[in-house]
Amino acid sequence: MVYLDRKHPNPPLFGRTAEEAGRIFERISEFISDFWSPGQRLIRSIFFGPPLAADEAKEVREKIHLSLARLEECAESGVWMAGPDLTAADIVAYPSLKLLLRASRRPEAVPLALGLDGFETRFPGIATWMQRVEQHPGYEKTYPPHWRQT
């Protein structure tokens, strides 16, 4: 992303000011710290196995819901995750969240009781933000074609 930011600086992915850059990196760090490990563990288990044991599934589910609640606050407070413009924070968070939702709809996810049905109602700020990302020019070119088939 730094390469893209330098090659195509408008709009800036890492902000225009030191304060904006700090907020963007704060959002990225929070997302990676809160969501990355449990999210990846869950997603890998659903797509590739082995399935999570009940106690691990509960722990992962709780961590993901805590992370989603924090993201919901960010999404509700602005148009994008780190302020009024699309930034690197949005680019970091969106693919993992989209993959989580995709994984949660697979049959292997049913026994995990992820509590992500009705995602749009439970996390309306994140859902609206995700729709905004999906409406962004160029989004369609980045969407993995095989995701449309399954």
C-alpha positions in Angstrom: 0.0 0.0 0.0 2.9 2.4 0.6 4.0 1.8 -2.9 0.5 2.6 -4.3 0.3 5.6 -2.0 3.6 7.0 -3.4 2.8 6.1 -7.0 -0.8 7.5 -6.8 -0.9 9.9 -3.9 -4.4 11.1 -4.5 -6.3 10.2 -2.5 -3.6 9.5 0.1 -4.0 6.1 1.7 -2.0 7.2 4.8 -3.5 10.6 5.3 -2.4 14.2 4.6 -1.2 15.1 8.1 0.7 13.4 10.9 -2.6 13.3 12.9 -4.4 11.5 10.1 -1.5 9.1 9.6 -1.5 8.3 13.3 -5.3 7.6 13.3 -4.9 5.4 10.2 -2.1 3.4 11.8 -4.0 3.2 15.0 -7.0 1.6 13.3 -4.8 -0.8 11.4 -3.0 -1.8 14.6 -6.2 -2.3 16.5 -7.7 -4.4 13.7 -4.6 -6.6 13.4 -4.3 -6.9 17.2 -8.0 -7.6 17.9 -9.2 -9.5 14.8 -6.3 -11.0 12.9 -5.4 -14.0 15.0 -8.9 -15.3 15.9 -10.3 -14.4 12.5 -7.6 -16.3 10.6 -7.9 -19.3 13.0 -11.6 -19.4 12.4 -11.5 -18.9 8.7 -8.7 -21.5 8.2 -10.7 -24.1 10.2 -13.8 -23.5 8.2 -12.2 -23.6 4.7 -9.3 -26.1 5.4 -10.0 -27.9 8.7 -9.6 -29.3 11.1 -12.7 -28.0 12.8 -12.3 -26.1 16.0 -13.1 -27.8 19.3 -16.1 -26.4 21.1 -14.0 -24.5 23.7 -11.7 -23.0 21.1 -14.7 -22.1 18.9 -16.3 -20.3 21.9 -13.1 -18.3 22.6 -12.5 -17.4 19.0 -16.2 -16.4 18.6 -16.0 -14.1 21.6 -12.8 -12.4 20.4 -14.3 -11.9 17.0 -17.5 -10.4 18.4 -15.5 -8.1 20.7 -13.4 -7.0 17.6 -16.6 -6.4 15.6 -18.1 -4.3 18.4 -15.0 -2.1 18.3 -15.1 -1.8 14.6 -18.8 -1.0 14.8 -17.9 2.1 16.9 -15.3 3.2 14.3 -17.8 2.6 11.4 -20.5 4.6 13.1 -18.2 7.5 13.9 -17.3 8.3 10.3 -17.8 7.6 6.6 -14.7 5.4 6.5 -12.8 3.5 9.3 -10.3 6.3 10.0 -12.2 9.4 8.9 -13.9 11.0 6.0 -11.8 9.4 3.3 -10.9 5.8 2.2 -7.6 4.9 3.7 -5.2 2.0 4.2 -7.3 1.2 7.3 -10.2 0.3 5.1 -8.1 -1.6 2.7 -6.6 -3.7 5.6 -9.9 -4.4 7.3 -12.4 -5.1 4.5 -10.9 -8.3 2.9 -10.7 -10.1 6.2 -14.2 -9.1 7.2 -15.6 -10.1 3.8 -13.8 -13.5 4.0 -15.2 -14.0 7.6 -18.7 -13.4 6.3 -18.1 -15.7 3.4 -16.8 -18.4 5.7 -19.7 -18.0 8.1 -22.1 -19.0 5.4 -20.5 -22.3 4.7 -22.0 -25.5 6.1 -18.8 -26.1 8.1 -19.6 -23.0 10.1 -23.0 -24.0 11.3 -21.9 -26.1 14.3 -19.7 -23.1 15.5 -22.8 -21.0 16.2 -20.9 -17.8 15.1 -23.8 -15.5 15.7 -23.2 -13.7 12.4 -26.6 -14.4 10.9 -28.3 -11.1 10.6 -24.9 -9.4 10.4 -26.5 -6.3 8.8 -28.9 -5.8 11.7 -26.4 -6.6 14.5 -23.5 -4.5 13.0 -25.3 -1.9 10.8 -22.3 0.5 10.8 -19.9 -2.2 9.5 -22.5 -3.4 7.0 -23.0 0.2 5.6 -19.3 0.7 5.5 -18.8 -2.6 3.6 -21.4 -1.5 1.1 -19.6 1.8 0.7 -16.3 -0.1 0.0 -18.2 -2.3 -2.6 -19.5 0.8 -4.4 -16.1 2.3 -4.7 -14.8 2.7 -8.2 -12.5 -0.2 -9.1 -13.9 -2.6 -6.4 -15.2 -5.0 -9.0 -11.8 -5.4 -10.5 -10.4 -6.5 -7.2 -13.1 -9.1 -6.3 -11.9 -12.7 -6.6 -13.8 -14.3 -9.4 -14.0 -17.7 -7.7 -15.9 -16.0 -4.8 -18.8 -15.5 -7.2 -19.0 -19.2 -7.9 -19.3 -20.5 -4.3 
